Amino acid sequence: MAGEVKMSSEVRAAWLFVGPGLAIIFLFFLLPIAAALLLSLTDFDLYAVADWHNLRLVGFDNYLHLLRDSLFWKAMRNTFYFVLVGGPLTVVVSLAAALMIQSRLTRFPGLFRTAFFAPAVTTLVAIATVWRYLYHPNFGLLNHALGWIGIAPIDWLGDTRWAMPAIILLSIWKNFGANMIILAAGLQSIPESLYEAARLEGAGWWRQLRHVTLPMLAPTFLFVAVMTCIGYFQLFAEPFVLTRQGEPLNSTLSVALLMYKEGFRFWHMGYAAAVAFVLFLVILAATTLQVRLARRGEA
């Protein structure tokens, strides 16, 4: 009997500690998700804001319209292009920077760590303003540098072929510093004895990287890759600020930017909610695929 009373008191104490956290998760996470899902099944628009009687339940019509919308598929292609090209490049640059600052040959590693990490904590609006001048077709520093090697000036933000690569370059520069810090922490956790054993076996730098560093860094590498993938699928701020909301000719229009336009420019809130849930399913599928491939590689 005493044991049951003690157990019930422990359960009550546990609920007292866990309850506030669960309440916050329900109010600010689960409830908004449920509301957005319900919103995606309606034709909520500006008329419904004025009078709730104009709100109608349309079922899956928003999703069916989404699948027939050529603009949505263009935004999806742009987003996948950004993720599949920019994501791996960002991770590779992050790994290279982490290896550099962890190298014994690098003097003042703290200075490099601070310099590389600074863009990650800098306001994107300020960064975009500077990079717009760098990309300027007539006065940009980048085109001046290309002119030194005989390449004609490029309209980076006005040409449909170069607008997305320009955004990818900006995103790599801005985001690799945060990943670098995580990978550098992972490198510090690798025992030095493994490298000593590899050197005794005659392994050079490249073989140590392949057979010691990368296998031991696999969990950290997976975390960085998944977080980069999730963040890049939500591409919004870069094209919104840098290319005037998806221009030229929607060549930089992303799914998140399309969701913003439909919801807050045209007030098609139900349709925008449907776009959001499709994007969520895409991110979930991509993350699940990455985790399964990583586990299969470990096996």
N, C-alpha and C positions, 0 to 999 in steps of 0.2 A: 504493500500500500504506500509506504514511504517512497519507494522507488518510482511509483506512478506519479505521485505528487511532485517529486523532483523533476521527472521527465516533462510533465505539463508546464512547470514553471520555466524550464529551459526552453520549451517550445514558444511560450509567450515572450520570453526574453529575446529569442531569435527573431520572432515576428516584429518586435519593437525596433530591432536594429535594421531588419531588412525592409520593413513596411514603407518607410519614407522613400527609400530608393525605388522600390517597386511602384509606388504612387507617382513619382516623378517620371519614370519610364512610361507608365500608362498615359499620363496626362500630356507629356510633351513628345512622345514617340509613337506609341501604338494608336492612340486616339486620332492624332493628325493623319496617320497612314490610313486608318479606316475611313476618315472623312474624305481624304483625297480619292480613295477607291470609289466611294459612293459618288463623289463629284464627277469622276470619269464616266459614270453611267448616266449622266444628265446632260442637258444642253445649256448649262449655266453660262450666261453671258451678261452683257451690260443691262439688258432689259430685266433680267432676273434680279439684278442688284436693286433696280428701282422698285420692282414689285415681285415678291416671291411667287405670286400666282402665275407668272410667266415661265416658271421653272417646270421642265418636263423631264420625265424619266425616259431615256431613249435606249436603254440596254447597252448592247455592244456596238451600236452604230458608230460611235466615235472611233472605236478600234477598227471597224471595217473601213471607215473612211480613211483612217491612217494608213492602212495597207494599200489603198489605191492612190495615195497622195504621192506624186512624183517628187515634190519638194522634200517630203520626209525621207524618201529613199536617197536623195542626193545628200541630205544632211547626215544620214547614216553612213554613206560611203565616205564622206569627208571625215567623220568621226573615227571610223575604222582606219582610214589612212593615217590620221594623226596618231592613233594608239599604236598601230603596228610598226610605224616608222619612228615616231618620236619616243615611244616607250622604251624599246630596246636600246636606242642610242643614248637615252638619258641614263639608263642603268649601266651601260658600258662606260660612259664618261664618269659616272659616280665611282665605279670600281677603280678606274684608272687614277682618279684623284685620291681615293682612299689609299691605294697602294703607294702613291707618291708621298703623301704626308706621313705614312708609316715607315717609309724607307729610312734606313740609317744614313743614307747619303744626302737626305734633304735637311738643309739648315733652316732654322726658325720654323718648325712645323706648325707652331701655334699661329704664326702670322698667316701662313697659307690657309690654315683651317678657318680662320676668321674671314679672310678675303673670299674664300670659296662659299662660305655659308651666308655671307652678307646679302646676296640677291634673294635668298629664300625668305628673308624677313623684311624686305623692302617693299613698299607699296607698289602694286602693279600699275597704278595710274602713272606714277612717276617713272617707272621703268618703261612703260609704253611710250611716254612722251619722249624720252631719250632715244629709244629705238626707232621711233618714227623719223627722227632726224638722221639716225644712222642709215636708215633705209631710203632716204630721200633720193629720187632718181637723178637730181642735178647736183645737189650739194652734200649728199650723204657720204660719210667717211668710208662706208663699205664699197661704194662704187668708185671712189677715188683709189682705194687699194686695188680694186680689180683693174682700173685703168693703168696702173703701174706695170701690170703683166699683159697688157694688150687686150683686155676683155672690155667690150662695149658696156655702157651703163645699163642696168636692169631696173625696170620699174617694179620693185619688189612687192609693193602692196597694191599695185594697180594692174598687174598681169595675173591672169587666172592660173598660169603655170607656176608662178613663183610665190603667190600669196601664202599658200599653206606651208611650203618649205620655210618661208620667213617666220611664220608663227612657230613652227617646230624648232627652229634655231633659237628663238627667244625663250621658248619653254625649257629647252635643254639647259640654257644658261641660267635660268631662274631656279630650276628645281633640282639640279644635280647636287647642290651643296647639302641639302637636307639628307638625301640618300647617302652622300659621302660620309656624314657623321655616323649614321647607323652602320654602314659597312666598315668604317674604321673601328668602331666598337667591337664588331664581330672579328676583325683581324686581330685585335688585342687579346681575344679569348683563345686564340689558337696557341697551343703549347709550343715553345721554342724548341723543345726536344725533337719534335717531328721534323723541323727544318734541319736540325743538326744531323739526325739520322739520314735524311735525304742527301745532305751534302757528303756524308761519309760514303754513301752509295754512288757518288759521282753525279748526282742530279744537278743540273744547272738551274738558272732562274726560271726558264720556261717550264721545265718538268716539275719544279717545285710548285709553280702556279697551278699546273694541271692536276697534279696528283696529291697535293697537300692543301693548298690554299682554297681552291674552288670546292673540293668535297667537304672540307671542314666549314666552309662558309655557306653551305647549301641552305640551312634553315634561315639565316639572315638574308641571303640572296632571294629566297622565296618570298619573305615578308616584303622586301623592297620592291620586288617585281609586282606583287599583288597590289600593294598600295599605290604604286605608280600607275598600274593599269586602271584601278578604280578612279584615281584622280584625273587621268587623261580622258577617260570616257565622259567625264563631266566637264569637258572643255567648254568654257563660256567667256571668262573675263578677257582672254587674249584677243579673240576676234571681235568681241564687243567693243573693246577700247581701241585696238590697233587698226582694224579694217572697217570701221563704221558698220558694225553689226552684220558681218558676213559677206561683205563685198570683197572683190568685184564679182558680179553675177552669181552670188551665193556660193562662190568657190571655197569660202571659209566658213560657211554656215554649218554649225554643229547641231546635234540633237538637243542639247541643253539650251542653245541659243534659239532654236526653233520653238522650244517650249516657252521660253520667255516672250518671244514675239507674239505667239498665239494667245498667251494668257494675259500679258500686261500691255500689249499694243493694240491687239484686235479684240481683247476681252472674250475670247473663246476659252473660258476657264475649264469647261468640261473636256474639250479637245486637248488642251494643254495638260490636264491631269492624265489623260490617256497616253500622251507622249511620255510623261514622266514614268508611268508604270512600265511601258515598253522598254524604256532605257534601263529601269531597274532590273528587268528580266535579262536584258543583254549583259549588264554588269555581273549579275549573279551567275549566268552561264559561263562567262569568261573567267571569273574567279574560280568557279568549280573546276573548270577545265585545267587551269594552271595548277591547282592543288593536286588534282588526280595525276597529272603528268609528272609532277614533282615526286609524288609517292611512288609512282611506277618506276621512276628513275632510281629512287633509293632502293626499291626492291630488286 
